[in-house]
Amino acid sequence: MSTIADDTAEQASRPWREPANGLTEASLRALIAGDIPAIRIPDFASSAECERLCQAIRRAPAKGDTAVTSPMNLIGCNFSNHGADGKENYFARVAPSYREVTAITSEAGFDPLRRMLERLHNVWPGTVTIAEDPQYGRYFAGGIKTRTQGSRVHYDYAPHTAPGHVIAQVADQLGWNLYLALPANTGQTTTYNRPIPRGDGARGSGNALSLALDPRWVSGAEAYTFRPREGEVVMINTRYPHEVVMEDVAPEEWRVQASSFIGRLETDELILWS
């Protein structure tokens, strides 16, 4: 279990404003600053695009690895699963992972990562790129997640979890998820207005690449819960603890997401990885 620290000025956060409806430079900066709990982008993908992508996932020969940090399957070499393998082993998986995901998105005729990069380029004044290591090349971005169970309270912040990696140089970290399929009556996410301070060392228990937290960390904190809609992208600041609830999921139901992290460097460049 993690040690519960005394409150700091940052932990005693100011109240959130309403979540933003749509992606703009202003909404991105508000999410980075912790002024809002989320950015919601409705109709990022059509129902037909979501259905084609889900069908391609079901037909794909590779069903993904079981995540080591949460009860879900991951298609693509998400850093939370493979970052601890060492740089050489992680980067050896990157090209095969891109081929695996590209086979799925090509069959579906829809690439969520490419669309997100286009949207970010359209609104952000700085450079937007896939994260890249000077020796090994680009990181993997654009993972696909399928789950039928929830996840416990955790946070994601590469400066605490990826020492020696380019992604550890980010000052701020966001995550975006495109929801391709959802259970009828569950699948909500809650994010809490009690961020892990940037200056802390890694806090939490479990695999150090995606840190599970003692639930007491968020006790009494302001919370924002959303149940996403098919075709919607929701962005959150992943330094703020969050969890997923999946209850009474029917046998044929699942929650399917395409996603990546977005890190902001001090230069205001945005870099993406999964």
Legacy VTK file of the C-alpha trace (Angstrom):
# vtk DataFile Version 3.0
C-alpha trace
ASCII
DATASET POLYDATA
POINTS 274 float
0.000 0.000 0.000
1.230 3.521 -0.654
2.066 5.988 2.060
-0.506 8.757 2.327
1.385 12.035 2.349
0.313 15.253 4.002
-1.613 17.564 1.706
0.463 19.947 -0.379
-0.674 23.087 -2.145
-1.027 21.132 -5.372
-3.005 18.297 -3.797
-5.472 20.838 -2.383
-6.501 21.677 -5.946
-8.880 24.465 -6.902
-12.312 23.265 -8.032
-12.660 22.107 -11.605
-14.613 24.036 -14.202
-16.995 22.141 -16.473
-15.381 19.666 -18.900
-14.663 21.056 -22.354
-16.789 20.003 -25.307
-14.376 19.895 -28.214
-10.640 20.044 -28.892
-9.024 23.470 -29.078
-5.724 24.934 -27.938
-7.594 26.552 -25.038
-9.217 23.291 -23.912
-5.887 21.437 -24.126
-4.152 24.084 -22.028
-6.991 24.027 -19.489
-6.683 20.238 -19.145
-2.898 20.465 -18.829
-3.272 23.124 -16.128
-5.790 21.035 -14.187
-8.569 23.591 -14.640
-11.018 21.057 -16.110
-11.461 17.300 -15.570
-11.784 16.238 -19.206
-12.130 17.148 -22.857
-14.958 15.347 -24.626
-14.902 15.121 -28.416
-18.239 13.719 -29.602
-18.533 12.028 -32.993
-14.780 11.641 -33.410
-15.653 8.427 -35.272
-18.899 7.301 -36.881
-20.846 4.235 -35.764
-19.852 2.528 -39.012
-16.154 3.211 -38.415
-16.391 1.886 -34.857
-18.180 -1.256 -35.997
-15.674 -1.941 -38.812
-12.768 -1.523 -36.411
-14.357 -3.829 -33.815
-14.989 -6.461 -36.480
-11.360 -6.224 -37.615
-10.195 -6.613 -34.004
-12.326 -9.739 -33.581
-10.903 -11.227 -36.787
-7.289 -10.295 -36.040
-5.000 -13.303 -35.516
-3.231 -11.480 -32.676
-5.591 -10.777 -29.778
-3.022 -8.875 -27.747
-1.160 -9.377 -24.488
-2.814 -9.476 -21.117
-1.995 -6.206 -19.396
0.236 -6.480 -16.343
-1.319 -3.390 -14.755
-5.077 -3.840 -15.290
-7.475 -6.653 -16.287
-7.571 -5.989 -20.035
-5.926 -7.073 -23.277
-3.561 -4.794 -25.189
-2.864 -4.924 -28.916
0.470 -3.225 -29.518
3.477 -2.985 -27.208
2.069 -0.560 -24.688
4.837 0.849 -22.500
3.076 -0.238 -19.308
3.497 -3.851 -20.411
6.958 -3.799 -21.962
8.863 -0.743 -20.726
10.445 -2.748 -17.929
11.927 -5.219 -20.447
14.817 -2.858 -21.203
15.132 -0.470 -24.127
16.436 -2.993 -26.638
13.638 -5.464 -25.958
10.939 -2.796 -25.878
12.009 -1.189 -29.154
12.345 -4.591 -30.821
8.584 -4.921 -30.357
7.699 -1.533 -31.831
7.810 -2.309 -35.569
5.877 -5.615 -35.216
3.301 -3.790 -33.073
2.784 -1.113 -35.711
2.323 -3.845 -38.345
-0.187 -5.629 -36.114
-2.281 -2.529 -35.490
-1.964 -1.260 -39.067
-3.348 -4.571 -40.342
-6.444 -3.965 -38.209
-6.913 -0.284 -39.068
-6.281 -0.919 -42.779
-8.947 -3.614 -42.858
-11.329 -1.213 -41.148
-10.362 1.725 -43.376
-9.956 3.919 -40.300
-6.870 4.834 -38.261
-7.738 6.558 -34.934
-4.135 7.573 -34.217
-3.740 9.304 -37.566
-7.003 11.179 -37.048
-5.947 12.277 -33.564
-2.578 13.496 -34.835
-4.391 15.537 -37.498
-6.725 17.058 -34.906
-3.808 17.977 -32.634
-1.830 19.491 -35.531
-4.869 21.638 -36.367
-5.117 23.239 -32.899
-1.673 23.151 -31.257
0.904 25.832 -32.171
3.910 23.661 -31.288
5.243 20.492 -32.873
3.168 17.307 -32.536
5.020 14.026 -33.101
5.291 10.421 -32.028
7.862 10.194 -29.221
11.274 9.137 -30.542
14.442 7.822 -28.929
17.636 9.207 -30.532
19.189 5.728 -30.683
16.271 3.348 -31.168
13.694 5.377 -33.079
10.029 5.979 -32.456
7.981 4.643 -29.579
4.805 2.696 -30.159
1.604 4.760 -30.191
-1.996 3.913 -30.998
-2.649 0.849 -28.876
-5.983 -0.963 -28.789
-7.464 -2.054 -25.462
-10.277 -4.526 -24.875
-11.672 -5.133 -21.401
-14.563 -6.742 -19.573
-13.419 -5.744 -16.073
-12.699 -2.451 -14.363
-9.432 -1.066 -12.991
-8.502 0.219 -9.560
-7.491 3.779 -8.777
-4.167 4.566 -10.430
-2.264 7.318 -12.203
0.083 7.447 -15.200
3.015 9.864 -15.310
6.138 8.956 -17.266
8.605 11.101 -15.242
7.843 8.779 -12.311
7.719 5.516 -14.233
10.061 5.657 -17.236
13.550 6.658 -16.036
16.082 6.857 -18.855
13.392 7.211 -21.518
12.587 10.253 -23.655
9.001 10.136 -22.405
10.279 10.805 -18.862
11.142 14.337 -19.999
7.506 15.432 -20.276
6.211 18.044 -17.857
2.557 17.089 -18.302
0.782 13.966 -19.465
-2.673 13.499 -20.933
-4.393 10.384 -22.181
-7.010 10.090 -24.924
-9.334 7.174 -25.551
-11.622 6.627 -28.510
-14.462 4.371 -27.394
-15.351 1.883 -30.104
-17.732 -0.365 -28.157
-19.264 -0.198 -24.672
-21.406 -2.361 -22.397
-25.016 -1.251 -22.218
-25.120 -0.290 -18.545
-21.581 0.079 -17.217
-18.061 1.137 -18.190
-17.821 4.532 -16.544
-14.538 6.249 -15.678
-13.975 8.487 -12.657
-11.098 10.954 -12.379
-10.239 12.687 -9.094
-9.089 16.241 -8.452
-6.099 15.244 -6.319
-3.057 15.076 -8.624
0.145 13.305 -7.758
2.744 16.087 -7.348
5.231 16.285 -10.214
8.150 16.399 -7.809
7.266 13.183 -6.020
9.038 9.972 -6.719
6.885 7.133 -8.007
3.952 6.693 -5.665
1.733 3.628 -5.476
1.915 -0.119 -5.486
2.008 -2.826 -8.114
3.874 -2.588 -11.373
5.818 0.674 -11.290
4.934 1.461 -14.893
1.268 2.182 -14.088
0.827 2.959 -10.457
-2.070 1.654 -8.403
-2.922 3.904 -5.481
-4.243 3.399 -2.007
-7.909 4.526 -2.342
-7.402 6.793 0.677
-5.366 9.098 -1.581
-8.599 10.264 -3.284
-10.850 10.149 -0.218
-12.916 13.334 -0.124
-11.547 14.619 -3.438
-13.731 16.247 -6.054
-14.611 13.624 -8.675
-15.817 13.653 -12.260
-17.473 10.506 -13.628
-18.298 9.985 -17.274
-19.808 7.112 -19.176
-18.434 7.531 -22.688
-20.439 7.144 -25.850
-19.530 5.087 -28.902
-17.405 7.138 -31.279
-16.459 9.673 -28.609
-12.935 10.612 -27.561
-12.416 11.592 -23.935
-9.124 13.118 -22.774
-8.022 13.317 -19.143
-4.903 14.471 -17.333
-3.411 11.145 -16.253
-1.424 12.600 -13.346
-4.847 12.861 -11.719
-5.907 9.472 -10.268
-8.612 7.648 -12.191
-10.435 4.310 -12.270
-12.813 2.320 -14.467
-15.951 0.543 -13.224
-17.283 -2.496 -15.093
-20.161 -4.273 -13.334
-22.630 -6.925 -14.538
-21.119 -7.111 -18.015
-23.128 -9.418 -20.292
-21.170 -12.298 -21.908
-21.151 -10.696 -25.371
-20.274 -7.195 -24.139
-16.862 -5.536 -23.957
-15.302 -2.085 -23.792
-12.991 -1.406 -26.747
-10.697 1.626 -26.931
-8.001 3.029 -29.193
-5.689 5.287 -27.245
-2.341 6.846 -26.473
-0.730 9.258 -24.078
0.121 12.847 -25.011
3.080 14.393 -23.221
3.922 18.092 -23.190
7.609 18.957 -23.084
8.899 22.214 -21.602
9.392 23.422 -25.182
5.601 23.044 -25.695
6.154 20.162 -28.111
3.593 17.366 -27.811
4.821 13.773 -28.057
2.634 10.670 -28.222
3.167 7.076 -27.081
1.050 4.229 -25.736
LINES 1 275
274 0 1 2 3 4 5 6 7 8 9 10 11 12 13 14 15 16 17 18 19 20 21 22 23 24 25 26 27 28 29 30 31 32 33 34 35 36 37 38 39 40 41 42 43 44 45 46 47 48 49 50 51 52 53 54 55 56 57 58 59 60 61 62 63 64 65 66 67 68 69 70 71 72 73 74 75 76 77 78 79 80 81 82 83 84 85 86 87 88 89 90 91 92 93 94 95 96 97 98 99 100 101 102 103 104 105 106 107 108 109 110 111 112 113 114 115 116 117 118 119 120 121 122 123 124 125 126 127 128 129 130 131 132 133 134 135 136 137 138 139 140 141 142 143 144 145 146 147 148 149 150 151 152 153 154 155 156 157 158 159 160 161 162 163 164 165 166 167 168 169 170 171 172 173 174 175 176 177 178 179 180 181 182 183 184 185 186 187 188 189 190 191 192 193 194 195 196 197 198 199 200 201 202 203 204 205 206 207 208 209 210 211 212 213 214 215 216 217 218 219 220 221 222 223 224 225 226 227 228 229 230 231 232 233 234 235 236 237 238 239 240 241 242 243 244 245 246 247 248 249 250 251 252 253 254 255 256 257 258 259 260 261 262 263 264 265 266 267 268 269 270 271 272 273
